[in-house]
Amino acid sequence: MNPVRPAPDRHDDCSAPILGPSSMTPSSQADRGAAATALPTASIDRVVENGVPVYYLQGLWRLSHLPEAINALREAAPAQGPRCVLDGSRLKALDTAAAFVVFRRLAEVGYAAGSVSLRAMAEGQSRLIALVIERMHAPAARPSPPRLGPVARLGAAALAVAAHLRAHAAFIGAVAVEMLSLVRAPRHFRYREATSQFESAALDAIPIASLVTLLIGVVFAYLLGVQAQQYGATIFVVDGVGLAICRELSPILVAVIVAGRSGAAFTAQIGSMKVQEETDAIRTLGLSPTQVLVIPRLVALIFGVPLLVFVGDVAGIAGGILVSAWQLDIAPATFVTRLHTVLAPSSVVVGLGKAPVFGVFIATIACRMGMSVARDARSVGEHTTSTVVQSIVWVIVLDAAFAVALQRLGI
């Protein structure tokens, strides 16, 4: 057995070649052991220069040498003075684990990351240290929420709904205040923006609203006609189609179309502007985002939804006329005459009266959700989806409330 050679001085050259196991002789194995002993390990020297502590990192500061690095840091003298210097002129290698240990130890002895200056660090080591400092100051990841039972989930859902209602109420109040200010100073109203929104939300939606209500009129008249033929009462199909389309189906269908089309567009537009900080730019210019973005869209839907409901009434009745002429042998002139006789104007007025209310709720929900978007693209998608869902739910709830109230009033 060969005697163990003494370790060379730590400042000697340690770039000895490494041989594979198959080519090692006993003497070469001893040389390799000596070379391994000569490799610099993690150590630290503390020197005071001009009254400032300077910590010289020496050797290999890597994960594999982390125990040695921790011991070296423990032996370093405590902090003296408001700042210190970290010198890397004697540093052979550095990884993120060792850098984290260094800065954590310096923070423990009184040196925060902002009070540590770097000196003689390689460019890659400086970038690595900057990354470690950034991650050290990043907020901790949220723990996974605990799993709730059925009762707890019901309570959480109730609290979320209550928070939504409070936020909607606050937003409606803010919009009402801005509208009162516009009443006092009408010149501040953005007519061009309101006209543009009316065109995109109402006029451009006429084809799809007409198509949907026409098809619904066809389906409703067909199904009603199949049942009426069994009793020889096909003429009463006119009564059912006119009343259902004008009073219920057209307002609801148009509101759903507007919610999925214009409501989602409003949320996405305002949310994207908030992500790109355009709403902050509007405030910087001394303007109100509510007056610039919300009120023109609100006015556009207040006047646009009744127009679409009227178009839907005409298209739905036209679908009933087509089915009646094709299947029930009711001439279009006979259909129209019967419709004038049985369809009360109040039914048309009720359907048109629901439309502005639906428009107000859709515009308010859409704009509020757009204004509450966080500054990321995922939040825009989530709020857009929430807008459509909330708008459709509120339309159905309002329609049910209208049905009960009008029934009580005998209208």
Secondary structure, DSSP 8 states (H G I E B T S, - for coil): ---------TTS--------GGG--HHHHHHHHHHHHHS---EEEEEEETTEEEEEEEEEESGGGHHHHHHHHHHS----SS-EEEE-TTEEEE-HHHHHHHHHHHHHTT--GGGEEEES--HHHHHHHHHHHHHHHS-----------HHHHHHHHHHHHHHHHHHHHHHHHHHHHHHHHHHH-GGGS-HHHHHHHHHHHTGGGHHHHHHHHHHHHHHHHHHHHHHHHTTT-TTHHHHHHHHHIIIIIHHHHHHHHHIIIIIHHHHHHHHHHHHTTHHHHHHHTT--HIIIIIHHHHHHHHHHHHHHHHHHHHHHHHHHHHHHHHHS---HHHHHHHHHHH--HHHHHHHHHHHHHHHHHHHHHHHHHHHT--SSHHHHHHHHHHHHHHHHHHHHHHHHHHHHHHHHHT-
